Amino acid sequence: MNLQTNDANVQQLIFAEQIRRLLFDYAFHLDMNHPKELASLFEEDCLVVYGPNFGAAGREAYAKTLEGIGTFFEATSHHVSNISIDFTGENEASVRSVLYAWHRYRKQRPDGILWGQYHDVVVRVDGQWRFKRRELRTTGVQDFHVKEMIPIGRA
């Protein structure tokens, strides 16, 4: 048994669990309306793509997209599953996950639902995993407030 390889495998398992926690923390802080904590999960030079004309380049710009989110939604519930992590380097990974997101609006309108996937690049800096790139792709929506989305594109 190669102890060095075994140690590397254990470290990768630990990193994978930390990355899963990053995804779960994102959903939690979004649902709890914690914009400061949510923005802190992203790298300074991140890219966030929620739709063709909806996203942000950089943590500061992303934080601005979160302003007023509590006045727009009465409640949200984001469910992340089917997490697939591929390490592309010692401190970087590509991550794909499945999303179900429910939104109750403050305005008189039906609840919005989104089904889709997140496609992420995460990096580890100073011992912490952060989003470098986060892209939302959709399978479908129902009464959702964003009209133009990036489709998953089934074969």
N, C-alpha and C positions, 0 to 999 in steps of 0.2 A: 504494500500500500504506500502510495506517495503522499507523505504528510503535507508537503507544500501544496499539492493539488487539492487535497482535502480541505485545508485551511482556506484556500481561494474559493472553493465551492460553498463553504459555510459563510464566508464573507458576502458572497453574492446572494445567498438566501437572506441574510440580514438586510442587505441593500434593497432587495425586492420587497421585503416587508415594509421598509421605510418609504419606498415609493408608493406602495398601496396606501399607506397612511396619508401621504401627501394628497392623493386623489380623494380619500375620504374626508380629510380636513377641508379641502376645497368645497365639497358638497355641504359639509356642516356649516362653514362660515358663510356660504352663500345663503343657505336656508335660515340662518340665524340673523342675517343682515349685519354682518361684521365686515364692512368694507376695508378697514385698515388691516385686519388679520388676513383677509382674502388677498389683498395686494401684496402682502409680505411673503406669500407663497411663490411669487414670481421673481425671476432674475431682473436686474436693473434694465438690461437690454432685451427683454422678452418680446415676443410677437404673439398676439392673441387674435385669432380669426374665428368669429362666430358666424359670419356670413360674408357674402361678396363685398358689401359696403358697411360692415359692422365689425369692429375690432379695435385694436390699438397696438402701437409700436412703442415699447418701453413701459416700465412699471408706473411711472408718473402719469402717462397718458391712459394706461389701463385704470388706475385709481380714479381718474376723472370720469370714466364710463360708469363707475359704481356710484357716483354722487346721485342722490335722490332715489336710489333703488328701493329704499324703504317706503317712499311715498308712492311708488308705482305698484308694488306688490303688497298685498295683505299677508300672504304666506306663499312659500314655495317648498317643494320636496323633491330633491334630486337623489336618484338611486343609481349607483355605479356598480357594474358587475362585469364578469367575463374579462378580467384584467389580464392582458398579455404583455410581458416585459421582455424586451430583447436588449441586452447590454451591447452597446456599440463601442465602448471604451471603458476604462477603469472608472471614470467619473461621468458617464453619459449613457442614457438608455432611450430607446424608442418604446413608447407605451401606447397600447390601444385598449379602450374600454367601451362598454356598452352603457348607454344612458337612457333612463326614463325620468322625465322631469315634468312635474305638475306645478301649475302657477295659478294662484287666486289673485285676481286683480282688485285694486281699490275702486276702480271705475265699474259702472254697471256693464258687465259683459260676461260671457261664459268663461269658465276656467279654461286655461290653455294647457295643452299637453304636447310634449315633444318626445319623440323616440329617435335615438341616434347613436352616434359614436363620438368619442374624443380620440383624436390622434395627437399624441404629445411627444415632445422631446424634453427630457428632464436632465438636469446636470447637478452634480454634487460639488458645492463650493463651501469651504470652511466647515466641512462635516455635515452640511444640510442639503437635502435634495430640494430643488426648486424647478418650477416650470421655465423652460427656455422658449418653448413654442407650444401653444395649445390651439388646436383647430377642432371645431365642432362640425360634424357632418351628419346630415339627417336622413332618416328613413321615412319619417312622416310627422305631420303636425295636425293638431285639431284645435281650432280657435286660438292659435298662437299669435302673439303680437308682432313678431318679425315675419314679414311676408317672403323675403328672398333669402333662401338658405342654400348651403352647399350640399347637394345630394350625395349619398354614399356611392351610388353608381354601380349597381349590381351588374354582373356579367351576364 
